[in-house]
């Protein structure tokens, strides 16, 4: 098949930020995840856990709470004291509103979804009414002595439970007064030495309040009498999070030791109606604090300081034991953070707050910015003379000048007003055009020549839609531009037939102008742009079906490219494999070996021909963040070993092991 | 058996109880909550399990509560009367009694009575009774007078009999007592005169009543300390007639007659009453539980701080005023047996009865316990029982086996045992085996001639016995020097104490060869020594192994040189097995057994020196055999491992080194052993050097995986 020289790059020093909150939306089966740098990501659990949207973070915005309300509206609140609503269509912040209560530690939407409750540093609990386009302050509840760290509504919406330092209060929503106050035992391992922080509360419909606290306890309280019913000591460290299933028959807690415990309401004896809460399963998928947990109908979701999002399906809740029953551990973003300039062999690495430019073979330049905002996207032009990147409020374009080995950067000033913020940036193959997808749904085309630029055209979104475009692909001859939104459709000058899974990567092949699209359910389509229909090969693949192991991969394809000399080849990769699809070879069926790591040993040509199939896979490089062709015989692979990430995390809680 | 549990104080707050005590303790609509009315202005709602008050209500200064608050079970509201005529109704949410519903009645109220399942009744001081609803409809209605002028209502109780409310109240006039029974379905009021019978001058202190189908059993505690019972028919034959009822003595002198404090009596259930009072004139007050049927005292509890002579019983709690605080004593009465009813007498075990050893069978639940806890045993067990039944039409073989063990001949027992073992799957298999062994061993002890060897061996091989289950088994086997059984025990028992292991070892070493030849010892652990020619060849190889280093070059002392003088001849001498194969098999069983060094060492010192030498010789032989092959194992099915051999050599030398050194016949052996050990140490130090080199190889391998930050490689796709 071929031999390549591979530049194996491991110096992309990327460390994802820790997960702070997760919020599961039952209606759309989506998961919102917020990280400590303020980034909010939306995962579509129905679409193979694909990260379909993200909102860039901001240094001043530390999210402490995240919740869905009124079905599909997403709110967050943080230590800057602001409540933020996100525009899930245009992928921007809709508005931010100061709650005037100091840092906000907790937030909960009412069971009906029409009210929002926040707990503040100053001990106040504030109720907001959710209006169709904003939120409106309604009133304060009785002020408490210390910060409100956790909140939970009674499913009937009449009472709420609020966890504070050393106690839990129960408020009557109608009157706003505290009707119960339950003091939490400070004792920690038999000594009462420090304050007991109630990290999480959950209010069940039978009036039971479950609390988790910094002394490692999970406690059950009777809210009617304010008495402690049961107490489980489950950890030597803090228990930091709790989430209850909708049916209230199971809940999950996460501890600072990285353990997640599953509790279930089970009958005391078989076929008795009396039930009790029992700690059933411990899971240790994290090395660090589990800061947040969520409970979807079929799985336990947890995230924390070790930056992994872990989705652990509950086997008893799954009817079909398919690949969804496997544990998912999502560490890397499902988008590209790296772009490369083929001509000059340059790699551009995108970090949260800065970019790094490397020349393969020698270090070149590191551009650092002091911007508090996170970078949304970045791109280097194929010729290597332009770099563009964007934050949530500004767009930057730089010109690079090469004098022997020195590089000088010059910022192109006076960007036009419409180029405020971009979701995706792309240069044309000849580096003369810049394509920018703005978050209003508009596509701008800018002509670059010398040191100046000229706005050529703006594609306005179809009337009525404000959906933002997240993925762009341009044909090498510069005639065609493809854009894909956050939902499934792909737009060109015409629209590719809709498919119900989001697009994870796409590219237009040279010469043939075939658009290759990868979807989150691991399907790959090839669409002929000039003919406006799927190619024959694509139809054959669909008829034949992909190999089952191909469909069972759990990371999406993030990059597609083509070999300039071999038109039948498609190069693509996900985080754990790199694959060249040779369209001229027969497709594998489920019985053939999809991945064969061993070279053929002097077997006869016949055998080799019989076993050869279209998918040529290499699993040497992992986790693979980027792989592209530099020239005909050279590849660049950017790896980010997990050990290197772990080495940069804060040390976990030391647990005593036997014999140490 | 009735028992009183640990008491607890409901409120340490001093209630304004006064000398008369509390006005009343009444149930509320929630199971665990009780209304306590003190003798002044306050009603408090307590939750007993939490031992804390849930609510408290008081009437205004100047007003006084005259009748204990009760709960209307139909509405959950509370009702109280203050200043004799003013009725108040409130619920949990109300805070101030002044602002709640109020009704002023035209006559003075004696009590309000409320039980589950019916509306509350208001009993007026003149004896008239009204339903609450009817009364509230017209509060100022005229209330008739039922009882005569100087009659005073002393006590009252409200029952539900066959779903109809029945009210009984006792009045007193000039030392005469009258009982009134009001039926509400027929609106009939019957009056009875209570006659004292023979003892005319006693005063009745306390009443209590229980109800069965036809009668109200009214119990009274008189000042002479006796409890009397009066049966009052519920359905009078002729309601108009004034009848007399004679009381009968139920039992005598429960409490001392002349106490200063009040006494109280409460029926707990059919057979039990609780009595509050001093048992003797001078002693402190006591709460005691009596069984009426058997007239026995079941339990009692001293109340040193004195009581108010009031006692209430609801659910499982007894309420009383102990000192100044309201005390609750939970009371439990399990189903009583005759033995339990005999009272607090210490029933020591009759020494004559034979206690059969009881083996807990972990595989099936204890049946008696199961049935007591769970009325329906699980289906699985039922099914299993059915199978049993079908298998065993008459006497179950287990029972038959046990009876055989006690009486029959050895042969017969063997047959029965074989039968029993054939049907192995019985759920009580473990217990039967245990019982059988114990039975056999007891018989062995009793009759010295009885020794059912085959049975014991079979039982040992069932894998269900252990040393702790039948320590006598090995004791007897040791007495009889039954090495075969001992070997089996060593193989099958996991928990043999070191003392016994050592005793076995002594026997194995001391037993004569010819008596061993007769026994049928399991030879599985002994490898075949017959091809001694082969051994000779192996011996040569041992030498080669020894020469893996050069002993001449080794800078060892002269003694060592001497030792190396004639190795060939000496080794040959030792390579033939020093013990016969049967003894070897027995010793191997010892080597395989588990032990703890600290406990074994003292016992090893008791073994005679020549036996130690023999055992050492055998171990040395095994060690040589081990080192013959590269894997350092012995041939055979279940041979002793090298570690076991080494450990035992160490142990024997540790325990008996001073003795063995003094023995001339052991000298040669010790020297050979020393030489062998020395040569082995040299070999292993050489191996150590080789290992270090290979460790580098491993390091290299690791480095290959851990690449740097940047590399250029070649990828071949095919």
Boltz contact constraints between the chains, C-beta under 6 A:
constraints:
  - contact:
      token1: [A, 1]
      token2: [B, 717]
      max_distance: 6.0
  - contact:
      token1: [A, 1]
      token2: [B, 718]
      max_distance: 6.0
  - contact:
      token1: [A, 2]
      token2: [B, 717]
      max_distance: 6.0
  - contact:
      token1: [A, 3]
      token2: [B, 716]
      max_distance: 6.0
  - contact:
      token1: [A, 4]
      token2: [B, 715]
      max_distance: 6.0
  - contact:
      token1: [A, 6]
      token2: [B, 713]
      max_distance: 6.0
  - contact:
      token1: [A, 6]
      token2: [B, 715]
      max_distance: 6.0
  - contact:
      token1: [A, 7]
      token2: [B, 712]
      max_distance: 6.0
  - contact:
      token1: [A, 8]
      token2: [B, 711]
      max_distance: 6.0
  - contact:
      token1: [A, 8]
      token2: [B, 713]
      max_distance: 6.0
  - contact:
      token1: [A, 9]
      token2: [B, 710]
      max_distance: 6.0
  - contact:
      token1: [A, 10]
      token2: [B, 709]
      max_distance: 6.0
  - contact:
      token1: [A, 11]
      token2: [B, 709]
      max_distance: 6.0
  - contact:
      token1: [A, 227]
      token2: [B, 50]
      max_distance: 6.0
  - contact:
      token1: [A, 599]
      token2: [B, 718]
      max_distance: 6.0
  - contact:
      token1: [A, 616]
      token2: [B, 717]
      max_distance: 6.0
